[in-house]
Structures are given as C-alpha cells and as structure tokens.
Amino acid sequence: MSVFNPFRAVRPEKEYASSVAALPYDVMNSEEAREKVKGKPYSFIRVDKAEVELPEDTYLYSDEVYNKAAENLRRLTNEGICKKEDKACFYIYRQIMGDVCQTGLVGCAGVDDYINNVIKKHEHTRADKEEDRIRHVDTCDANTGPIFLCYRRHEVIDAIIDKYTSFAPEYDFVSEGDVKNTVWVVSDEKDISDISSAFAAVPALYIADGHHRAASAVKVALRRREENPGFTGDEEFNFFLAVAFRAEELKIMDYNRLIKDKNGLSDEELFEKLGESFIIEEKDSAVSPDKRHTFGFYCNKKWYRLTLKDGLCDEDDVLQSLDVSVLQKYVISSIFGIEDPRTDKRIDFVGGIRGLKELERRCAEDMEIAFSMYPTSMDELMAIADSGRVMPPKSTWFEPKLLSGLFVHELK
C-alpha cells in the first residue's frame, strides 16, 4: 500500500511558469548556475543554489546561503510570481524530449513509506550531500525539488491521466534542452479520491532519481517529530514532494566512465588484462553499445568494442549481472585498482546526455581512458530495489530531468 496525497502547491502564476522553472540544483555547479541566472530574476536556481546572489567566495554551506534561499522563496510569493493553491490538488506533469514522453502525477509521498521500504531505493546516499539538502529544506520550511518516483502502471491512474491530458493545460512551455513541459491541475474531488485510492493499491513506489533529496526530506521530518512529540502523522512535514511516473514510460540513459590513468600498466599489459575477460575489436568510430555485456573502450584516441566472454557472469543474479557491476569487477577494480568509485578521485562519470564526444574531449584534457555503457533497464532497477540491494554508484542517468520551481510543498 502506497500513500500518495494531494497538496496545496506553491506554484508560478501561469505567465511566469517558464521564467521560474529551472533544472535541478545537482546538475550544475555554482559557476554554471551564476551564468544561467543572468537576466532571469525569477529563476528557481536563486532558491535552489542561492549562492548565485552572494559573493563568489561565499562558503557554499554557510547559514547565509540557506537564509538567502528562504528569502528568495518568500520573495516569489510576496511579489506575486507564485501563489499557494486554494485547495489540495494533484497535478499531471508531462515531459517530452525527442522520442521520450513521460507523464507523472505530482503529489506527496509518505515519510513512513520511505522508512518502511514501501518506497524502494537502489542507491546509497552520502552524508555530506544529505546535510546540504537537510539544511535547505529546514531553512526554507519546504520541499523545493520533487523526488522522481515510478510505479508499475495502474488502470485507474491511467484513465485519469488520459482524461486530463485531453484538456487544455495549465502550463505548456519548452525548457532548456528542447524539453516540452506540460502541466494539468487535478482539482475534482472524485478524481483526487480515486487517485489516492488507486495508489493505496500500488504495492511499491521506486525512487528513480533523487535519493539524496528523499533521504533529506525524511530526516527533516524525523527532526520535527522529535520537536513535536504530539504529532498526529497528518502534518505536512510527514510527507514530501514527488512526481510518480509509470515505469514503462521512463528511459534510462547510459552513465559512462572515465579513468585518470593506466595504473602503471603499459599498453600491452593493459590490453592483455582486458583480453582475459573480453573479446576486443578495434573500431573506426565511437562505440555506443547496443546490447548488454558490451562496452565501448577509448584509449590512445582509438575506440574498441569489448564483449564479455561467456561464463563470466551469473545471469541469475540481477545485481552481479548489471553491466556497471561487470565493468567494476573485471576492469575498474581488478585492472585499475579503483575499489570505491564513490570516493576515488581517479574515476569520473559522464551522463549519456553529453554524448560520446564528451568522453573523447575529457580524454584529451584531464583523463586517459573512457568506457561507454549500455543503459541499465527499468526492470533491472526495480528488481534490485525489490531485493533490498543497491546498485553500484552512477548506474542510472534519467532524462529529461524534472524541473524545479513548478511545485513547492510547504511543511506547515
């Protein structure tokens, strides 16, 4: 049973939606954020990365940054750019990018579902990243960025989505990266009740993206429960902002690897070690793997296709048979000596949205070797989450990214 509630969103007035909406805070650094907000006084980046309005030498995790974020959030409502919905609603949020069309329901998921693993995870989180968003949520007194959830589709939910997407939308605009964003408001009481009841029959929700935001929202809620021992469970801080998509519509892109050096190996030694586990074929152009257990390998300005040899992978173990697990086991750990890719500075990761040319560019600039990957599937993600295990770091890259600023969930 999954809890998914309507809420009174703080959201932009219709004419300001495209001016407020922005890419999430974690896909850009401060320098990039400062560039993006130029000439955009209402950009939600000014809330999510409030250091853009402070001197460049400002410590990113200072009280000043979080206080500025809260101030900027209040300013959006005080100046009439955003308003708080008069009643609790659901929202339908559709994004179209190229051949991907994903349609989700915006609502609030339950903190207790997260704690009890009704909301399933597939990644570990880092304490330092959690602490940043804990302070941001706590100071702003709001969830400012939605958690990207998915579920196995449900007929009732499908029917309501189909009904509303035939109506005129509340928002309809194109954002950075040529992504079409469309939003409908679900305010009818029966439809709201039917959606909540339908989700109550959904056995599990899965975090596709946003593990750190989810963990941070839950920890803020637990703090507030401690501060309010008489809490009933109905307070807004017991829920967090989310968009739940039908898993069948989502597309995971490749999440590629870069290695700093050859770990002291000569070219001959490197290829000999790779040849123990892979069939190696030199190619005339960049290699984008077209099936599982194949990898692109870029070294010395040449591309190669690596195919895992038979018998080296237990296909009955969904975690060990992931391509990211295979590469980690047979290459990144055993050949390059990188045991913990979460912390080792000799490895970096590049989302597939940047293309294979980015791998070549980085190898010419600051890295030496690149591996292109075949994307993890949604079935693999959900199977691993169902088993209670987690994927290796940087296993999934979702596009398009959910925009921030279209919906804010206040915790009071």
Buried (B, 14 or more C-beta within 10 A) or exposed (E): EBBBBBBBBBBBEEEBBBBBBBBBBBEBEBEEBBEBBEEEEBBBBBBBBBBBBBEEEBEEBEEBBBEBBBBBBBBBEEEEBBBEBEEBBBBBBBBBBEEBEBBBBBBBBBBBBBEEEBBBBBBEBBEEBBBBBBBBBBBBBBBBBBBBBBBBBBEBBEEBBEBBEEEEBBBBBEBEEEBBBBBBBBBBEEBBEBBBEBBEEBEBBBBBBBBBBBBBBBBBBBEBBEEEEEBEEEBBBBBBBBBBBBBEBBBBBBBBBBBBEBBEBEEEEBBEBBEEBBEEEEEEEBBBBEEBBBBBBBBEEEBBBBBBBEEEBEEEEBBEBBBBBBBBBBBBBBBBEBEEBEEBEBBBBBBBBBBBEBBBBBBEEEBBBBBBBBBBBBEBBBBBBBEEEBBBBBBBBBBBBBBBBBBBBBBE
